[in-house]
Amino acid sequence: MVKIIESALQSLKSFECHLDFFCVHRYYFKPMTGVNLTTWILNPVLGLMIFLFIFRIILTWYPQVNLNRFPLNLIAWPTEPFLVLLRKLVPPIGGVDITPIIWVGIFSLLREILLGQQGLLTMLSRVS
């Protein structure tokens, strides 16, 4: 009787491995370590900042737009502190503010270095 139960459990385990596409397997879930939590937080934050700065680049084409009004202030408020810092170092070139372009490059590089396919946090999460 015990051998029958062990055999049934063994076949059930092998059946479970064949149905990975349809059912949740216990190995899919990683424990939430500090590295995984940092990755989980940084990825959307850096992605959102890149998106906001790209939108800010588009807004530089329309200097008459009031950035203090509702839909645009959601873009201006998070990006303006970064732009003010860089505007002290990089003045507008030919009347065009290029600081949002520089910040898109900085945030993209930072995201790739930390979270890219061979990024530092990605490699750390594979080790732990």
Disulfide bonds with the S-S distance in Angstrom:
none
